[in-house]
């Protein structure tokens, strides 16, 4: 179960507090969000930071992306944050990954602006996000298929991505947790694969004989996502540009000495009851 009892909130908050720039939010992505962390999975901490106004209007571009990884107090952390403008531009593209970060139920740090961003992000969802998930699935499938013996991890990413895309096309909702997605997909083999990933090391493998079966399933679910894309009633284009622009201007013009941390709510990491 990935929840507050298995993730050390205090240790995660150290990375929020030591970040060089104020944050709008920090959430957990990766295997913990997807519902299948193994004992040695690292923690993927993702978020949005705000560069100071003098950096934005000056000649120095500043750090559009901040990355940090390593082992801290016994936890392996992979931290990536983007400046607010870069992140907002990604939201206006068919990038499902940034939407998953916004809607992640595993919240380390949040602000009122994060809550506003969740509302705006709903108007960024389009039917063309299917292409993001189709492309991501194809990349993960190549990683899976080229290895001998094939590993469980990339295969689970394939299924997670395809089911997230299918669910998004049919419902307009961002759901990244494979266990939750499989409640409706009812793929009989998912639970066994997840158990093998959770209980074993990151390099857990499958028998080569399983490749033929999973090849058929990959092709079937890819076709299902393509059909869901064709039938989707979602918008062709995002309608949130003006709202994102207004929020960006407000954030840039606010008093930088206040920081986001002064207003923010430090939330314990919690998962929705349906999320492991």
C-alpha positions in Angstrom: 0.0 0.0 0.0 1.4 3.4 -1.0 0.1 5.9 1.5 1.3 8.1 4.4 2.3 5.0 6.3 4.8 3.9 3.7 6.2 7.3 2.5 8.1 9.4 5.0 6.5 12.8 4.6 9.1 14.6 6.8 12.0 13.4 4.6 10.2 14.3 1.4 9.5 17.8 2.8 13.2 18.3 3.2 13.5 18.6 -0.5 10.7 21.1 -0.7 12.3 23.2 2.0 15.8 23.0 0.5 14.7 23.7 -3.1 16.3 26.9 -4.5 13.0 28.4 -5.6 9.5 28.6 -4.1 7.2 25.7 -5.2 3.6 25.6 -6.3 3.3 21.9 -5.5 5.3 18.7 -5.2 3.8 15.3 -5.8 5.0 11.8 -6.2 5.0 10.1 -9.6 6.5 6.9 -10.9 6.0 3.4 -9.6 4.5 4.6 -6.3 1.8 6.5 -8.1 1.2 3.7 -10.6 0.6 1.2 -7.8 3.5 -1.2 -8.3 6.6 0.0 -6.4 9.1 -2.7 -5.6 11.2 -2.8 -2.4 14.1 -0.9 -4.1 12.0 1.6 -6.1 13.1 5.2 -5.8 10.8 8.1 -5.1 10.0 10.3 -8.1 9.3 13.7 -6.7 7.8 16.1 -9.3 6.7 19.7 -9.1 6.6 23.3 -10.3 8.9 26.1 -9.1 8.8 29.8 -9.6 11.8 31.7 -10.8 12.2 35.3 -9.4 11.0 38.1 -11.6 14.4 39.6 -12.1 15.6 36.3 -13.6 12.6 36.1 -15.9 12.9 39.7 -17.3 16.7 39.7 -17.3 19.3 38.2 -19.6 19.8 35.1 -17.4 17.3 32.4 -18.3 17.5 30.9 -14.9 17.0 27.2 -14.1 14.0 26.2 -16.2 14.4 22.7 -14.9 15.9 21.7 -11.5 17.0 18.1 -11.2 18.5 16.3 -8.2 18.9 12.6 -7.5 20.7 10.6 -4.9 20.2 8.8 -1.6 19.1 11.0 1.3 18.5 9.7 4.8 18.2 6.2 3.3 15.7 7.2 0.6 16.6 7.2 -3.1 15.0 10.4 -4.4 14.7 11.6 -8.1 13.5 15.2 -8.0 12.5 17.1 -11.1 10.7 20.5 -11.1 10.0 22.9 -14.0 9.6 26.7 -13.9 5.9 27.7 -13.9 6.0 29.1 -17.4 7.6 26.0 -18.9 5.2 23.7 -17.0 2.2 25.7 -18.2 3.3 25.5 -21.8 3.7 21.7 -21.4 0.1 21.6 -20.1 -1.1 23.2 -23.4 0.5 20.4 -25.3 -0.7 16.8 -25.5 1.5 15.9 -22.5 -0.3 13.5 -20.2 2.7 13.2 -17.9 2.4 16.7 -16.5 -1.4 16.2 -16.0 -0.6 13.1 -13.9 1.7 15.2 -11.7 -1.0 17.8 -11.1 -3.7 15.2 -10.2 -1.4 12.8 -8.3 -3.1 11.9 -5.0 0.3 11.5 -3.4 0.8 15.1 -2.4 3.9 16.2 -0.5 3.3 19.9 -0.7 0.4 22.0 -2.0 -0.7 25.6 -2.3 -4.0 27.4 -3.1 -2.5 27.9 -6.6 -2.1 24.1 -7.0 -5.8 23.7 -6.3 -6.5 26.4 -8.9 -4.2 24.6 -11.3 -6.2 21.4 -10.9 -9.3 23.2 -12.0 -7.6 24.8 -15.0 -5.9 21.5 -16.0 -9.3 19.9 -16.7 -9.6 22.3 -19.7 -6.3 21.1 -21.0 -7.4 17.6 -21.7 -8.0 16.8 -25.4 -8.6 13.7 -27.4 -5.1 14.1 -28.9 -3.6 13.1 -25.5 -4.1 9.6 -26.9 -1.0 10.1 -29.0 1.1 10.8 -25.9 0.0 7.4 -24.4 0.4 5.5 -27.7 3.9 6.9 -28.1 4.9 6.2 -24.5 3.5 2.6 -24.7 5.5 2.0 -27.9 8.7 3.2 -26.3 8.2 1.0 -23.2 7.3 -2.0 -25.4 10.6 -1.7 -27.3 12.4 -1.7 -24.0 10.5 -4.8 -22.9 10.8 -6.7 -26.1 14.5 -6.2 -26.7 15.6 -7.6 -23.3 16.4 -11.3 -22.7 14.9 -12.4 -20.4 12.2 -9.8 -20.6 11.6 -7.8 -17.4 8.3 -7.2 -15.5 8.9 -3.5 -15.0 8.7 -2.1 -18.6 5.8 -4.5 -19.3 3.8 -3.0 -16.4 4.6 0.5 -17.7 3.2 -0.6 -21.1 -0.1 -1.7 -19.6 -0.3 1.2 -17.2 0.1 3.7 -20.0 -2.3 2.0 -22.4 -5.0 1.7 -19.7 -4.5 5.3 -18.6 -5.0 6.5 -22.2 -8.1 4.3 -22.7 -9.6 5.6 -19.5 -8.8 9.2 -20.3 -10.4 8.9 -23.8 -13.6 7.4 -22.4 -14.1 9.4 -19.2 -11.9 12.6 -19.5 -10.4 11.7 -16.2 -6.7 11.3 -15.5 -6.0 8.1 -13.6 -2.5 6.7 -13.4 -2.9 3.9 -10.9 -2.8 0.5 -12.6 -4.7 -1.3 -9.8 -7.5 1.2 -10.0 -7.6 1.1 -13.8 -7.7 -2.7 -13.8 -10.9 -2.6 -11.7 -12.7 -1.9 -14.9 -10.3 -3.4 -17.4 -10.3 -6.7 -15.6 -7.1 -8.1 -17.1 -6.5 -11.3 -15.2 -2.7 -11.2 -15.4 -2.2 -7.7 -14.0 -2.4 -8.7 -10.3 0.2 -11.4 -10.7 2.6 -9.1 -12.6 2.1 -6.4 -9.9 2.8 -8.8 -7.1 6.0 -9.9 -8.8 7.1 -6.3 -9.2 6.2 -5.3 -5.7 7.8 -8.3 -4.0 10.9 -8.7 -6.1 13.8 -6.6 -7.1 13.6 -4.0 -9.9 15.1 -6.5 -12.3 12.4 -9.2 -11.9 12.0 -11.1 -15.1 9.5 -13.2 -17.1 9.9 -16.4 -19.0 10.6 -15.8 -22.7 7.6 -18.0 -23.5 5.3 -15.3 -22.1 6.4 -12.9 -24.8 4.0 -14.2 -27.4 1.0 -13.8 -25.1 2.0 -10.2 -24.0 2.7 -9.3 -27.6 -0.9 -10.1 -28.5 -2.2 -8.2 -25.5 -0.1 -5.2 -26.4 -1.5 -5.1 -29.9 -5.0 -5.6 -28.7 -4.9 -2.8 -26.1 -3.1 -0.5 -28.6 -6.0 -1.0 -31.0 -8.4 -0.4 -28.2 -6.8 2.9 -27.4 -6.9 3.9 -31.0 -10.6 3.1 -31.2 -11.2 5.0 -28.0 -9.4 8.0 -29.6 -11.6 7.8 -32.6 -14.8 7.7 -30.5 -13.7 10.2 -27.9 -16.0 13.2 -27.3 -13.1 15.3 -25.8 -12.1 18.7 -27.2 -9.8 19.0 -30.1 -7.8 21.8 -28.5 -7.2 22.9 -24.9 -9.3 25.9 -23.8 -7.2 26.9 -20.8 -4.6 29.2 -22.4 -6.2 32.4 -21.1 -6.6 31.1 -17.6 -3.0 29.8 -17.5 -1.8 33.1 -18.8 -3.7 35.0 -16.1 -2.4 32.8 -13.4 1.2 33.0 -14.7 1.0 36.9 -14.7 -0.3 36.9 -11.1 2.4 34.6 -9.9 5.2 36.6 -11.6 4.0 39.9 -10.2 3.5 38.8 -6.6 5.9 39.9 -4.0 8.8 37.4 -4.3 9.7 37.8 -0.7 6.5 36.1 0.3 7.3 32.9 -1.5 4.9 30.1 -2.1 5.8 28.4 1.2 4.3 31.2 3.2 0.8 30.4 1.8 1.2 26.8 1.1 -0.4 23.9 2.9 2.0 21.1 3.9 -0.1 18.0 3.3 0.6 14.5 4.4 0.9 12.2 1.5 -2.4 10.6 1.2 -3.9 8.3 -1.4 -7.5 8.1 -2.3 -9.0 5.0 -0.6 -9.1 3.2 -4.0 -5.4 3.6 -4.5 -2.9 1.2 -3.1 
